[in-house]
């Protein structure tokens, strides 16, 4: 909830001569605050904004009588607050679990975060989605039970300042998930943030960057591998322009780009988003093959390309051949999301057209295809492609339970349409299997699929 409805329960609270909400008395009578106390004890979530034009002195006057007015608060969201100091009493509780800043002056965090370290021992999640000014992460490192840290430096006006003088020798050791988003931050600063949590057993790491030199990526990958080779199970990378690579004449560099990450043997989730002209001569098939050779035991894979690549600058996008590669390269895969060349799906009018079956008994359950095409299609053609795509998917992944189609250029092509067609094929196949008494000559994968729930 917002703070204003609570403040309106205070005696002497109203509009001042400037049209701002304020407490119209120098002090509050503690005996006359029963209504405020009753409702403030019920508040679990608070949104702090400047939207209601509450004069900052209202908060400071309240704090004299109620230093911590929301004793059972569990979640705080703070958006674009100029006078953060006066709101701090509304943002602290011994039961606080999660804090999110959508825009904040980094200097004011230096006042708030140490109080959290002392008074909010249950805090486990901190998101700083936009900070301006120098950001001293040593204050964040003082939060002993922090498990999730989400830091967005894309619009920061000052670079990150990493100071460790206030830290204990071992540093924070509870973090499990680190999310970093930035535009042009020096890669040495990114390594500084990573190194800050060297003693934590991190299980998930995410970094999205507009541009970095290849050396910077190599250094970042090396630190990730050295610190969390045995604990990291989830890795998300958004890689833009690689500044020291001339993509028009060089392609062999990709063979060793991900090499420093090879020691991450326990990865189960890998999400990769490529954007920028560095990738315009790069083969998606090559990238998928490289990922499969390094992490064949993935259960969750995303491989997406940005709009700049999708407008004809990529040598080739994932095709039906790529789906077959997913089946053979990632035998444990349960979920996949990939950019997809819809033009690779041929229009078939005969459902018995020969389509290679999956060579493995694959258990993929969910697939999202982000469609790309440079050719405008008619509605009739799209309907045919839906049927053909469903035919291919069913033969390659016989256990599919969910298909999502995104980025389609016509509403006729939808995930629900394709999934309905897949279910129709699954049901028909089940009936044939039951009618044949289990001797229809189907592949093992198809036969086993008949016993699953095909609703």
N, C-alpha and C positions, 0 to 999 in steps of 0.2 A: 504494500500500500504506500501511498504518498504521505509525507509528513503533515501536510496542511490539515487533513481531517482530524488528526490527533491534536494539533495545536489549537484548533477551534474549541476543544474541550477545556482549554485553560481559562481561568478567570482573567478578565482584563485584556483578552486577546481580540484585536480588531484592526481596522485600517487607520493608519496615522495620517497626518495632514499631507503627506507626499503620496498617498494612495498605496502605501506598502503595508503589508500585514506586520504587526508588531505587538508586543506585550505592553499595554498602556500603563504600566506601573513599574516603579524601580525594582520591586521584588515581589515574589509570589508568596501567598500565605499557604503553607504546607497543609493546613487543616481544611483548605477549600479546594482540594485537588482530587477528590474521590473519583469523579468520573474519568479524569485523565488516567489515574493509576489503574482503574479497572480495565480500561481498554488497552492501555500500553502493555500490560502484562500478557495480552493475547497476541500481540504482534510478532510474527515470525519472519516476515519479509518486508523490506523497506526499499523504496526507490527515492534517492536523493537527487533533486534537480533544482534548477533556478526557475522552473516553469511558473510557480505560483507567486513569485515576487514577494517572498517573505524576507523582511529586513533581518540582516544577520544578527542584530542584537537580541532578537527574540530567542535565539538558541542559547546565547551566552547567559541571558537572564534565567532561562529555564535550568541551565546546568548548575546554577548556584543552589537550587532547591533539589533537583533530581540529576546528580552527576552522571548516572547511567539510566536514562528513562525507559529503555527497552531491554529488560533483563533476560528475556527469553528469545531474543533475536537470533535467527540462524542464517539469514541470507541478506546481503547488502548489494545493491546496484547503485552506482554513483555516476551521474552523467553531467559533464560540463559545469561543475560547481566552482565558482570563483573563490568564495570564502569557505574553503573546506574546513578550516580550523574550528569555526563555530558549529559545524555540523558533526564533528567527531563524536560527541556524546551519544548521538543517535546511531552510531556505527560500530559500537563496541558492546560485546556481550560475552559472558563465559561460555555460551552455547553456540557462538558464531562458527559456521562451517564454511561459508563461501562468500568471497568479495569480488565484485567486478567493477572496474573503472572503464568507462568508454572514452573519457578524455580527462586528463588530470595534469596539473603542474607537478613535475617530478619533485620539486623542493618540498611540497606539502606532504608528499608520501613519507618524507623523512621524519615528520611529526607523528603521522598516523601509524605507520607500520611497527615502530618500537612498542607502542601501546598494545597493539594486537599480540605481539610476542609475549607481553606480560599478562594480559587479561583475557586472551581468547585461545586457550590451549587446544581447542577442538578444531581450529581452522585448518582445513586441508586443501582448499582450492583458492587460488588467486589469479585473476585475469586483469591484465593492464593492456587494454585494447588500443589505447593511444596515449602516449605521454609526450610532453614537450618540456624542453630544458634537459640539463644533464641528469641522468638517472643513476643513482647510487644503489646498485644491487646488493650491497652488503646489508642493507635494511631488510631486503627480502630473505636473505640467507639466515636472518635471525629467527625466522618463523620455524619452530622446531618440528612441527608435525605436518608441514606442507607436503602434499602428495601430487598436486597438479599445479603447474605454473604455465600460464599462457601469456606471452609477451609479444605485442605488436609494435614494431619500430618503424613501420612503413611511413608514417607521417610525423615522426619525431623531428622537432626543430633542433635538437642538440643530440650529440652522439652519446651512446651508453658509456657511463663511467663505472668501471669495475674497481672497487676498493675492497681489500680483504683485511685491513688492519683491525676491524672490530670482530672478526670471525674467530671462532674457536679453532684449535689446531686441525681437528678432523673436518670441520665444516659440516653443512647440513647432510643428513644421511637418510632422510625419509622420502625424498622425491621419487615418484614413479613415472610421471608423465611431464615432458617438457615440450612446449609448442612455441616456436619462434617464427615470426613473420617480419620481413624487412625488405627494404628496397635497395639502398646503396650503402648499407652499413659495412665498414671494413671487416673482412673475414677474421681478422685478429680479435675483434670485439665479440664476434660470434663464438670463437673458441674460448674466449674469456668466460662467457656465460656457461658454456658446456663444462669448462674446467671447474667452475664454482660448485658443481654438483658431482664432482669426481668420486665422492665417497657414498653417493646414493646408488642403490641398485635399480637403475632406470629400466623400465620395461617398454616405454613408448617414447619415441622422439620424432618431432616434426619440424621441418625447416622449409620455408618458402622464400625464394630470393629472386629479385629482378635480374641481377647480373653479378657474376663473380669470375675471377680468373680461374683457369684450370688448377693452378697451384693452390688457390684458396680452397676449392672443393676437395682437393686431395688431402690437404691438411685437416680440414673438418672431418672428412671420412676417417682419416687415420686416428684422430682423437676419439671419435665414436667407437671405433673398433678396440682401441687400447683400454678404454674405460668400461665398456659395457658389452664385451664380446659374448659373455655367457648369459646376461640378463635381458638384453634387448630382444623383444619379440615383435614389436611393431615399429615400422619406419615409414615416414611420409616425407617425400621430397618434391618441392616445386622448383624446377631449375630453369632459369631464363637464359639470357645470352651469356655464353662463356667467352669472356672478353679477349683472351689470348689465343683463340682458335679462329682460323680463317676457314669458315665452313665451305667456301666455294672451291677450295682446292684440297682440303684435308677431310678424310673420313676415317682413316685407320685409328685415330686417337680414341674413338669410342671403345675399341677392344679392351682398353685398360682403364677406362674412366671410372668404373665401379670396382676396380680391383682392390682398393684399400678397404672395402666393406666386406670382403670375402670371409673374414673371420667371424662374421655375425651368423653363426651356424644355427641359431635357435629362432630365426625370423619365421613368423607365421603370417604376418600382415605386411605387405609392401604396396604403398601407393605412390605412383610416379606421375607428375604433371610436367610436361615440357612446353615451353613457349619461347619465342624469340628466333631470330634468323640463324642462330648457330645450328639449328636442327633441320634446316630446309633440305639438306642433301643426305639426311640420315634415314636408313631403312627401319621402319617399325618392326619388321620381322626380325631384324638383327637384334634389336633391343629386347624383344620378348624372348628370343633364344638365349641371350646373355643372362637375363634374369633367371630363366629356367635352369641354366647350367650352374648358377651360384646358389639358388634357393629353391630346389625342387619340392620342398615340403611345405610351401606356402598354402594356407587355407583361404586367404583373402588377398586378392590382387586387383589393383586399379592401374590402368595405363591410359592416360588422357593427354591429348594435344590441344594447345591453345588455338584461338581463332586465327591467329596470324599464320600458323602452320597449315590449318585446315583449308585455306583458300588457294591451294595449289603449290605450296612451297615445299611440301613433304614429298619425298620420292614415292613412298607408298604408305597407305594407312592399313591398319589391321583388316584382314579379309576373312573369308571362309577358311582359307588355309591357316590363318592365325588361330581360329577356333579349334581346328584339329591339333595345332601345336600346343594350345592350352591343355587339351586333353592328354597329350602324351608327355608334355614337359612338367606338368603340375598334377600328379596323380592324387594329391590330397586336397585339391582346391574345392571349397564349398561355395565361395562367392567370387564373382568376377565383374569388373566394370571396365570397359575399354571403348576407345574411339573406334568407329567401325565404318568401313567403306561399303555403303549400301549398294553401290554399283557392282560389287563383286557377287551379288546374289542374282543369279540368272532367273528369268521368268520361266516357270515350268507350268505346263497345262496338264501334265501327266504325273500323278503322285508317285507312280512306280519308277520314275526316272532314277537311274542309277546314281546313288549318292553314297560315298564310302561310309561305312559304319565306324564308330569309335573302336580302336584296337585295344582299348583298355576298359575295364569295368568301372567307368568314371561316376563319381557321386556328386558332381556339381549340382547345387540346388537352386542357386539364384544367379542370374546374369543381367547386367545392364549394358545396353548398347547405345552409345552416343553417336548418332548417325551423322555422317559427313557425305556430301555429294556436290559435284559441280554441274550436274545435269538436272534440268527441271523435268519432273515426271508428271504424268497425267494420273487422274484418280484411278482409272481401271488398272493401269500398270502397277500402282502401289498396292492394290488389293492382291494382285498376283504375286508380288514380291513378299507380302506378308505370309502367304501360304508357303511359298518356297523357303522363306527364312525359317518358318516353324518346322518344316520338313527337315531342313539341315540340322537345326538345333536338337530336334528329337532324336535323330540318328546319332549325333555326336555325344549328347548328354541325356541319357535315357531317364535320369532321376529328377529332371528339372521340376521345380515347384513354383518358380516365379521368374517372369521375364519383364523387364522394364525397357522401354524405348524412349530415349530423350533426343532432343534436337531434330526431330522429324520435320520435314518441310511440308507435311500434309497430315491432317488429323486422322486420315484413313489408316495410316501406319501407327499403331499404338501397341504398347506392351500388353494391354488386356486382350487385344485382337490376336496377337501372336500367341499368347499363353493359352487362349481358348482353343486355338488350332492345335497347339501342342497337346493339350489335354484330350482333344478329340482323337488324336493319333494314339495317345497312351491308352485310352479306353478301348479303341478298336483293336489295338494290339493285345490287350488283356483278354478280350473276348475270343480272339483267334487262338491265343495260348490255351485258354480254358477249353475251347472247343476241340483242340487237337490233343487234349489229354497230356499236354507237356511235351509233345513230340513234333512240334511245328518246324524244327530246324532253325529256330531263331538263335541269335548269339546269346551267350551267358548273360550279358548285361541286359539285353532286351527281356530275356526270360525272367530275371530277377525283378525287373521293373514292374512286371505284372502283379507282383504280390504287394507292392507299395500302395499307399493311399493315393488314388488318382482323381480324387474329387476336385 
